[in-house]
């Protein structure tokens, strides 16, 4: 059994296998770290994801997960998940979810267009 799998009797929420692109950020002192990755699975209680940059310690993270749907076929959506890193091994980590919300893409979003200063006026 891989280290990130939990025996069925111990898991409190069903995990959905989803492979979605994400960006993450966390701060240590006055330094903010950012990186990218991809989800492996998620539930209301946690997210298992692959990452491309080293995670220092067990920080509080913010994940911005690109959703494959749009609001009224106009605005891209993202799932913003905040929580604490509980385990990591190699390039796979598990985040315990403290809060989550669906947002339209904006200035700090996953969307590349948003990083270029383009926002969705209809959704504001």
Secondary structure as GFF3:
##gff-version 3
##sequence-region A 1 124
A	DSSP	beta_strand	16	17	.	.	.	ID=ss1
A	DSSP	beta_strand	21	28	.	.	.	ID=ss2
A	DSSP	beta_strand	31	42	.	.	.	ID=ss3
A	DSSP	beta_strand	46	51	.	.	.	ID=ss4
A	DSSP	beta_strand	60	71	.	.	.	ID=ss5
A	DSSP	beta_strand	75	89	.	.	.	ID=ss6
A	DSSP	beta_strand	92	104	.	.	.	ID=ss7
A	DSSP	alpha_helix	112	115	.	.	.	ID=ss8
A	DSSP	three_ten_helix	121	123	.	.	.	ID=ss9
###
